[in-house]
Amino acid sequence: MKRFAACLLTTLLLAPAFSFAEDDSEATKSAADSTVLFDGTSIDGWKGREDLWSVEDGQIVGRTTEANPIDANTFLIWKGDVPENFELTVWFKIEGGNSGIQYRSKIVDEDKFIVGGYQADIDFTNRFAGILYEERGRGILAQRGHRVTITADGKKQDETFADGKELANAIHPGQWNEFRVVAKGNRLQHFINGTMTAEVIDEQSEKSSSDGVIALQLHVGPPMTVRFKNISLQK
């Protein structure tokens, strides 16, 4: 009986250790699959117009002014590798104007830092924030609150899963918001502050994209400022 009690005590004492070891292993694996795209101090891993992009207070800041306008949308482009399937998390704060987060996109003009492709849209008026737009392509692919399947022949099967205006109430212009993009195969999902805002299943193989660059947008138009931080990429 004493031997049984001793064995039971040993088992109970060892059980938490095995549990912690498993948790530590999962955490290590998750960290290994995650890449920080901005360390809060420099944009050495990015390329774009130096007169428009800077680092301030641990943030990437894109700014246009009346004295320094732009005549076309321009981008700050991540120079590192991007996995085919990923979760991209970016915190943003927009102060006027329109912006966006490009992913699986192609560089159209390397000298002018112009790209085209899927865009997680951001704007100060909340008219477009959260939608899925294709820059220099098919335009709006899914409005906020919509799940769209684009068939092989380019037709759209549109389903509403939430009220777009209600979703807008949870997006706060002029404040920090979390934008998360999930790209897995031909399924693309946008989340702002933890809530899905748009989803696209892109079956139009001749126009869809399975890889490409990540970039941050400054939009042509009135003077604007957009800020980004906490940018990470998870396989």
N, C-alpha and C positions, 0 to 999 in steps of 0.2 A: 504493500500500500504506500509506504514511504517512497519507494522507487517510482511509482505511478505519479505521485504528487510532484516529485522533483522533475519528472519529464514534462508534466503539464505546465509547471512554472517556467521551465526553459522554453517551451513552445510559445507561451504567451509573451515572454520577453523578446523573443526573436521575431515574432510576427510583424510588429511595427517597423522594424529595421528593414525587412524585405519590402514592405509597402513604400517606405520612403525611398528606397533604392530604385523602385520602379518609377515613382514620380519624378525623381531626379533625372532618370534616363529619358523620360518623355520631354522634360523641360529642356534638356541638353539638345535633343533631336530638334525640337521646335526652334531653339535659338540658332542651330546650325542651318536651318532652312530659311531663316529670316535675314534680310539685308537692310541696313539703315542707309537711305539714299542722301540724307542731309544730316551732318553732325552738329549743326547749329553755329558753326564758326566760319565755314567757307563754302563756295560753290565750285570747288576744283573739279568735282566729278560731273559738272554740267557745262554746257556750252550755249551761249546766247549773246545778245547785244549787251556789252558792258555798260553802256550808257542808260540802260533800262532796268537792269537787274542788279541787286545788291543784297548784302546781308545786314540786317539791323535787329538788334535785341534778340538774337538767336532765331531769326526768321528769314526766309527768302522773300524779298520784296520786289515786286514788279510795279513800275510807276511810269505813267506818261503824264505830260504837262502841256499846257498851251504853248509853251516855248519849245517843247520837244515832242511833237505829235508823231504818230506813225501812220503810214499810208496803206498798211496791210497788216493782218494779224501776224504776230511774231511770237516765238516760243523760246523757252529755256529747256534744252533737251538733255536728258540723262544719257551719259556716255557709256554706262555699264551695260552688262548683259541682262536680259530679261527672260525668265523662263516662259515656256509656252502657256502654261496654266499657273495662275497666281491669284493672290489677294493683295491689292495695293491700298494702303491706308494713308490718307493725307488730311491734315487739319488745315482749314482755310478761313480767312477773314477777308471779305471784299468790301471796299469803300468806293462805291460808284462803279458804273460800267458793267462789263461782261468778261468772263474768263472761262477757263475750263481745264480739265486734266486729260491730256491725250494718252491713249494706250493702244498697243498693237498698231501703231501708226508708222507712216513712211515719210522720210525726209524728201520734200518736194524741191526746196531750194536751200542748199547747205550754206551758201554765203549770207542769205538773208534770214536763216533760221526759220524756215517755213515748213510745216509738216501738214499731212492730211491723214485722216483716219478716225477711228472711234474716239468720241469725246464725252467725258462726264461733265456736263454743263454746269456752270456757276454764273449767277448774275445778281446784281444788287436789288433788282425789283422783285425777285422771286418768280418771275414769269417763266424762266427756263431752268432754274436750278433743279438738278436731279434728273433731267431728261437724258436720253442717249441720242447724241447728235453725231453725224459723220461729216467732219470737216473736209471740204473739197471733194465731197462724194455725194451720197444719197440724201443728205440733209437730215431732218429729224427722223430717227428710226423708231423711237418710242417716247411718247409724252409721259409726264409724271403721272403715276398711278396706272400705267398700262403695261401689259405683257404682250409683246408682238412676236409672232413667228413670221420670218421672211422666207417664203418658199423658194425652191430652186429657180423658178421663173420670175422672181422678184415681187410677187404679190404678197400683201401683208394680211395676216390673220390677227386681228386686234382684239384683245380681251382687257376689260377694266377690272383691276383687282382692288383699287382704292380710289378715294376721291382726291384728285390732284390739289384742290384748294385746301383741303384739310391737311394733306401732307406738307404743304407750304408753310402751315402754321408752326411746324416743328423745325423750320430752317430759319436762322436768325441773321439777316444781313447786318454787317457791321460788327458781328460778334464771331467768336470761334465756333466752327462746326467741323464735325468729323465726316469725311467722305471716304467710303470704302467701295472699291471696285473688285468684283469677283469675276474672273474670266476662266472658264473651264470648258474646253472644247469649243463648240459654237454657241454656248450659253453665256450671256453677259448680264451681270446684275449690278445695279447701283444701290448703295445704302447711304443715307445721310442721318447722322446721329442715331444709328442703330436700326433705322426703319427703311425697308426697301422702297425705292422711289420709281424704279423702272427695270424692265427685264426684256431682253431680246434673245431669241433663238434664230441665229442667222444661217439659213440653209442655202443661201445664194452663193455658191462656191466661187463663181467668177468675180464677185465683188467683196466677199467676206475676207477677213484677215485672221490668221492664227498666230502671228507674231509681229514684232515691230518695236518701235521706241516708245518710251514714256516722256512726256513733255508737259510744261506748264504754259498757259496762254496769256498773252496780253492782247486785248481786242482793239481793233481800230475804232475810233470814235472820240467822244469827249474825254478829257483828262480822267484818269482813274488810278487807283492803287489796289493791289491784291497782295495778300500775305499768305505764306505757306510755312508749316512746320510739322514736326513729328511724321516725317515721310518714311515709310517702311514697305518692304516688299516681301511677301511670304509665299514660298513655293506651295 
